[in-house]
Amino acid sequence: MSLVHDPEDTPTAPVILDPSGGANQIGVRAHNERLVLSLVRRHGALSKADIARRSGLSAQTVSVIMRELEKDGLLSRDAPVRGRVGQPSIPMRLNPDAVLSFGVKIGRRSADLVLMDFVGSIRMQLHQIYPYPLPQDILSFVTASIQELEGRLSNEERRKIAGIGIAAPFELWNWAEQVGAPAGAMDVWRGFNLQTEIASRVAYPVFLQNDATSACGAELVFGVGSHYPDFVYFFIGSFLGGGIVLNSSIFVGRTGTAGALGPLPVRGRNGENRQLLEIASIFVLENLLKDHGFDPRPLWYSANDWVDFGEPLEIWIQDTAKALAQAIVACASVIDFSAAVIDGGFPHWVRERVVRATIKAASELDLQGVVMPDIIEGAVGPQARAIGGASLPIFARYLIDQNVLFKEIEHAEGH
């Protein structure tokens, strides 16, 4: 799979490449085991009786499955919960140490590689910045970073690694001028098969997904998804991207590009027609800082460690908020989302200011006939893209896709 978008590429069915060639040799969990793990993951901790009720499986089947999963170290016991009658129930939860996964985020200004555990916590991470991404630089960063992190792990921990998930923009060669790349420098990405190239250099299965879709998936699984079954998602990186969640599943549409919110038409500061990404992207802030005499490079050193740049940051936040407000109204005019979620590659205090300004800007628009969603902060944060990438091997090997999981639950509850 290359970074040229293929309509068959979907976040619910990532392709697994086996570096040894041929079919993937990693055994996957039986369907019922994956169902049990997925239910426990979604609810945090469940007893055998809870799982039987939610899954439609018999109590005996659930008991056998959970015994095996506990024996394999995938589930661990919570303290017994005593009811008024009968034996106490013992909730089971995912063992964070049971599974590890690498996640790679490739951006137009920086790359990240994280090691994530079974419950979505980042154990280790490495970061690299560059003027613009080139394939060989990315390959070197990924392979060297994996080798470095492997060196920090024991042999037992290395055996728990499920794979590598890559979150990268499709068509990286687009908008090269906006990031200051020399003319034609980014064309090397055309037809370059990043997934295959990385798979040939590592000993793990490799997955690839659009970066904004990965971030949206991370928010669905580890963020606000448990509270909002339908939401439109905006992730502000070097360029803004997004995603759509309907019925607690990512909706990718006919060609796989649904939720590519960056090209949405909005009006700029002077009433001119612009694309949303031309206003609500960090590269715009980068240029504003240059215009005000600031060095913009700290934007890319660490997403959590920005300083308050004062006037140019406030200008960017206000412009971004007004553009986002227009986009949210447009989205809400088509689908009555329960929430509009805003996150990005910046600290929580910047996210809070962007969301607060967006709520205010939306209130000043003509909302007649529009049922507005809650405008809220994302819960995952700057590493959402890498976390979403790292989730791909875990779902492929141990869990059930959200869409399938909800169909299973509905089927069980219908009996």
N, C-alpha and C positions, 0 to 999 in steps of 0.2 A: 504494500500500500504506500503510495507516494503522497507528498503534500499537495498534489493536484487532487481536487475534491472529486470523489467518486460517489454517485448517488447511492451505491450499495453500502457505503460506510455509514454505520449507525452506531450510537453509543450503547445500544442494547445487544449488539452482536459483534464485538471486537474480534478481529482476526488474530489467531495465535500462530506465530511462526516458531517452528522448532529449529534451533540453530544446527542441529545435527542432520536436518533434512527429513523429508517425509512427514508422516502424520505426527501430531503432538503426542509425546509419550507420557505426559503427566496424567495420572489417573484422576478422574473427577469423582466427587462424592455422589453417591446414589441420590436420586431426586428427593426422596423423603428426608434424607440427612440434610441436604441443602435447604429444604423447606424449614426444618426445625432450626437450623443455624440462622436462617434469614428472619424467622419470627423472633428468636431471642435477640438478634441484633436490633431489630426494629423497636422492640419493647423494653430493651435494657436487661430485664431478668424475668424469667417465666418459670413456673412450676410445671411438672409433668401434666397435671390436670389442665392448666391453662393452655398448654400446647395442644393437647388432645382436643380441647374445645375449639381452639382457633384453626386448627389444621384439618379437622375431620378425620384424623387418624385414630385408630383404637388406642386405648390406654396401654394395652400390652405392647403394641408396636412402638409407641412413643417411649415406653420404658426401656425397651431393647436399644432403640436408637440413641437415647441419651446416655445409657450406660457405655455404649461404644464411643460416643463423642467425648465423654469424660475420660475414658481410658486413653483415648488418643491425645488428651490434653487440650482439646478445642473448647470444652466447656469447663467451668469451675463452679463450685457450690457457694451460694450465699448462706448466711445464717438462717436456720429454720424459722418459719413463721408459724406461730401456734394459733389455731383457731379455737372456737368455743367447744368443738367436739372433734373426735378422731385424732389421727396422727398429725403432727405438724408437717406442713408442706415445705419443700426445700427449693427455693428459686435457683435457677441456673443462669449463668451469664457467660458471654464470650470471654475466653482467657486472652487478655491482650498480648501475652507473650507467645501465643500459639503460632501465629503467622506474621511474617514480615513481607513488605513489598516496597520496591523502588518506584518513585514517581518523579518524572522529569517534566519541568515546564520550560518551554523554549519561547522566549519573547523577542521583540525586535531590539531591545536594549540589554537584556540580561537573561541568564538561564539559571534554573535551580534544580538540584537533585535532592530528594528527601528519602529517608527510610521511614516508612509508616508501619505501625502495628495493626493488629486485627480490629481494633476499635477506632481507628482513624487518628491516633495521636502520632505526632512526628517525633521520632527518636533521635534522628541525626539529620543534618542538612548542610549542603554546600552551595555556594553562590558564585556566579561569575558575571561580570559586566563586559560589554563590548560596544563599539560604535554601531555595528549592525551585524546580524548573524550570518556566518558562512558555514557551509556543511562540514568542512574539515575541522573547523574550530569546535563545532557542536559535538562531532564524533569524539574528538580528543577530550573534551570536557566530560562527556558522559562516561566514556571508558575509564578515564583516570579517576573520576569521582567514585565510580562503583568499586574500583580496585582499592581506593583509599578507605571507603566505608567498610568493605569486606575485611580489611586488615584490622578494623576495630572490633570485629565480631568473633565470637568463638566458633568452632566447627559446628557445634549444635545449632547456634543461631543462624549460620549460613544455610544450613539444611532447611530452615523454615521459610526461606525467601520464595515467594510464589511467582515472582516475575517482575517485569519492568513495564510501567505504563507511561506513555509519552503524551503530553498535552502540548500541541503546537498549532499555530494558526495555519489554516489552509491558504495556499497561494501567498507564501511569504514574500514573493517578489513584488507584490502590489504595495503601493504607497511607499516605495523605496525613497522617493524624493523627500517625503515628509520626515524621514528619519536621517536624512543627510547622507545616504549611501551614494557613491559615485554612479553615474549613469551606467546601467548594464551590470553592475556588480552583483545584484541580487538575482539576475537571470539564471545563475548557476543552480538555483533551486528548482527550476522547471524540469520536471521529470525525475528529479532526484528522489530515490526511494529510501527515505530516512529509516523506516521500520526495518527493511531488509538489511541495510548497512549496519545498523546497530545490532540486529540479531546475529549477524555474522561475526561479531566481535565479543559477544557475551555468552554466558552459559545458561541463560534464562529465556523463557518465552517472552515475546515483546508484543506490546499492544500500542495502538495509535488512535488518538481521538482529537478532535478540534479542541483548542484550549478553552474557549468560552463555554462549550458544551461540557467539558470536564469540570469547570468551575461550577456550572449550574448543577451538575450531578452531585458534586460534593455538598452543595447547599441542600439539595433534596435529601441526601442520605445522612449527613452529619449536622445539618443546620436547621433551618426553619421548616423543612419539609414535613415534620411530624405535626405541625400546627396549621399549615396551609397546603391543602391538596392541589390548589391551582395558583400559580404565580408566574409573573413575568420577571425575568432576572437580568439585571444590568451589571456587568463587570467592567470597571474602568481600569484598563491597563495602558500600555503604550498607545493602543487603540482600543476604543470601546467595543465590546462584544456582548453577547447575551444568550438567553435561552428561554424556552417556554416549558412550563410544567402543567400538565392537565391530568386530573385524576391520579395524582401522585406518581406520574411517569413523565419522563422527558418526551416532548413531542418534537420530532425532527422533520415531519412533513414528507411530501412526495420525493423531493430531491435530497433530503437530509440537511437543508439549509434553513429550515424554519427557526425563527429566533435569532437570526443574524441581524441584530437591531442596529448595528452601526450605520447602515445606509439610510435609516429612516429620515425623511425630510422634515426639517424644523426651520424656524426663523432665527437668524442670528441677532446680535445686539442692535444692528441698524436696519432690521427688517428684511435682510437679504435671505434668500433660500440657501440652506446649507444641509449637508448630511450631519446626522447626530455625532458621528465620530470626529468630524472636523471641529467640534466645539468641546465635547465631553471626553477628551482623551488626554493622557498625561503628556504626550508629545506637544500638545498645545501649551500646557503649563511650562514645559521645558523652554519653548520659544519665548514665552512671556518673561521668564526669569532672565533669559539672555537680553531681552529688550530693556529690562530694568537694571542691568549691570550685575546680575547674580550668576555665580557658577552653578549650572543646573546638575552637575554630575552627582551631587549627594542624593538626588531623586532615585538613582539606580543602585546606590551602595547597599541600602537596606530599606525595605518597604516599611519597616516598623520604626525607623529612626529619623524620619524627616524632622527638620526644624520648621518653625513658623516663618515663612518668607514674607509675611506682612502683606503689603498692598497687592503684589502680583498674585499671591495665593488667593486672596479674597476676591479679586477680579475673576480668576478662573473658577472659583467655587460658585460665584453668582451666575456666571455665564453657563456653567455646567448645569446648575440647578434649573435654570429657565429652560434649557434645552431638554433636560430629562423630564421636566413637568409636561412639556408639549408631547414628548414621546409616550409618556404614561397615559395621558388623555387619549391619544390615538389608539394605543393598545386596548384601553378599557372600552373604547367605542366598538371594538370588534369582539372582544371576549370579556366577560365580567369576572376578571381575575379577583381572587380574594386578597392578593398582596402584590405589590411591586417591590422587589428586593434589590437593594443597591449595595454593592461591595466593590472592592478594587485593590490595587497594589499600592496601598498607602496605610498610614497608621489609623487606629480606631478613632482618634480625635478628628482627623480629616473626614473620615466617613460620616461621623456624627454631624459635622458641619454641613456636609453635602446633603445629607438626608433632611436635616432641619430646613435648609434653604429651599430644597425641592418641595417640601410640604407647603412652605409659604408661597412659592412661585405657582404651584398648582392651584392654590386657593384664589389666586388673582386671575385665573383663566375663566372663560365662559364654560361652565360645567353643566349647562342645561341639557338634560337628557342623558347624562353620563353617570353611571354608577361607579364611583371612584373606589379603587382598592386601597387597602392600608399601604402606606408608603413607609417601608421599614428598612433597617440596616440588616445586611447579611450577617450571619453568625460564624462563618468559617474564617474569613479574613484574607490577607494577602496571598497566602499559600493555597488558596482554593483550587487553582489550576493543577498544581502538583499533587495535591491530595486527591483530586478527581482522577488524575492519571494513575496514581498508586492504587486506587480502588479497582481499576479494571482487572488486574490479575486475580485479586481476591474474589471478586464476583464471579469471574470465569471459573475459578477452581472450587470455591466453597459455598457460594451463595446463589440465590435466585434473583434474577432481574426484578426490579420493583414492579413492572407491569405484570409479569407472570405471578409474582407473589400476591398481588391484590386480586387477581382472578382466582387464585387458589383460596384465598380467604373468603371471597364472595361465594364461591362454590360450597365451601364448608358451612358457611353461615346460612346458606339456602336450604340445608338439610335439617 
